[in-house]
């Protein structure tokens, strides 16, 4: 199948692709409540004639198009969304799935239901065209991305393709990686006392202030391609509820965006070094990684650590260069390669040895905001891009 023909095929299927995307938006799928959208995705995969359609224990829906003896490629996107907030603030109701002004409107249109629609139809249109891919093709619509990757963590236990295309908004340009994210909780312990007699206590607030100011100036790991490690204090709280009591402990969450190559242990050591320089006598420190109890709509439960590794692929990797050439040819324009500033489930795939490349329709700035919307032209174009990636990246000459 000629790459130059793919855009014509997806344009001919525009009405079906847009309708599917709109139906996905109309299925509310806050993390942990993805049953309805999973049923829609499964039904569409089956209607398009994929060779296999399964749902795993986490609730991930996985379709497969069997191919030749080449490498396996997986298209990957997530079904869950964040809460839309007050519906009154939206031009159209957040779950209306309105198609207007050349766009699909609603929560999840960009993050990440447009990617699901384009990926499912990429395999479906290949099936309709009678194309035989070089190797097996998978499309995985996963759960739990927004709360720590429960679905993808489980997926990697039973499916590890040779390469994954991570579907997240990128304005239909390629992404070769992103930084990771560690969420540290630093707690400083002092001694509680009544606020009227501060000399009887050891107020940890002052030590926390010195620590945070020093942390802001601390040298961080550097990476020329992905940017330096950054750290942002976010949540803060104490062990008391009364405003006239000096707390015995104060805690702060650190959103640590780590450059490729920096491990959790290295990041922790950097924090320990700053604490050693700023703590005063009788104040002790505790550092831990934040955890969360999460569950899927299927009942699968897990305790996950908020420690997401980066993913990256070298700028001269033959697979990335081939991806750029294939998508550029399919879309009829030069497609640049950049990096994402946010993290994705690609980190979990990368950590178990699955190389990743990012690609998806929509403006990343539209994710998680009021009036989220996806241009129809990008949605349809993305389906052609996914078809090109699926067909090219399984070819033996790249490996």
C-alpha positions, 0 to 999 in steps of 0.5 A: 500500500503506497504511503501517499494513498493513506490520506485519501483512504482516511478522508473517505472514512472521515464521517465514520472516524468523526462519529466514533470520536464523538461517541467516545466523548459522549461516554463519561470515563473518569478514571476507574469508571471506563466500563462504558467507553471500553464497551464502545471501543470493543464493539468498534474493533469487532465491527471493523473486523480485527482478527482478535479483540480482548479485554484483560484483567485491568479492563484494557481493550486490545485489538490485533491485526495479524501480519507477517513475520516482521516486528510487532507494533502497538498503537497505544492510547488511554480511555480515562479522562479528568473531571470536566468541572462545572458544565456551565463554563463550557460552550457545549456540555462537556459530554455532548460530543458536539461536532461544530466549527470543524471540531469535536468538542468535549472532555477527552476529545484531545486527551485522549479519545481522538487518539483512540478513534484514529488508532482503531480506525487505522487498523480497521482501514488497513483491514478493509484495504486488505493490507498485510502488515509486516508484523502483528499490529496491536491497538491498546486502549488502556485504563488508569493513565491519569492516576499513575498508569494502572492499565499500562503497568498491567498491560506490560505483564502480558503484552510487550510488542517490539515497538509502541506508538504512544498516542497523546496530543502532539498536533500530529508531529512526532515525539521522541520522548519526555522527562519522567516524574517522581513525586517525593514527600518530604516531612520534617519532624520537630516538637509540638507546643502551644503557640503562646510558648514557642520556646517549648517547641521546635517549629519545623516550618522554619526548617522547611522554609530554609530547605525549599529556598535552598532547593530552588537554588540547587544544581539539577541534572542536565540534558541537552535534548530534554531539558534539565530536571525541575522540581516544584513544591506543590501540596503542603500540610501539617499534622495539626488542625488548630491554628494555635498549635505549633505542628510536630511535623510539616510535609511538602510534595515535590513534583520532580521532573527528571531528565533521562538518566537520573534515577530515583536514588540519585534524586533522593540523594540530591534532596538529602544533600540539601536537607543536610545543609539546611536542617537545624538541631532537633529537626529530623527529615523523612523522604518517601515516594508518594503512593496511591491505592488505585482500582479499575472498573473490573475490580483490579486493585493495586498500590502504585508508586508515583515514580514514572521513568522517562522514555527516549529514543535517539534522534538518529535511530533508524526507526525514528527516521523511518517513522518521520519519513513514512508520516511525512509522505503519508501526510504530504508535508514535513513532520518535525520531531520534538519532545513532550514537556509532560509525561505519558504511559510511554515511560512504563513501556520504555522501562520494560524494554519497549521502544516508543515514539509519540504521535497524536492529533490535537493541541497539548494545550487543550488537554484538561481545560474548559472547551477542550476540542479537537480539529476534525482535520487533525483527527482524520490526518492522524488516522493516516499517520497511524496507518503509515507508522503501523505499516513501516515500523514493522519492516525488518530493515529497521531492526 
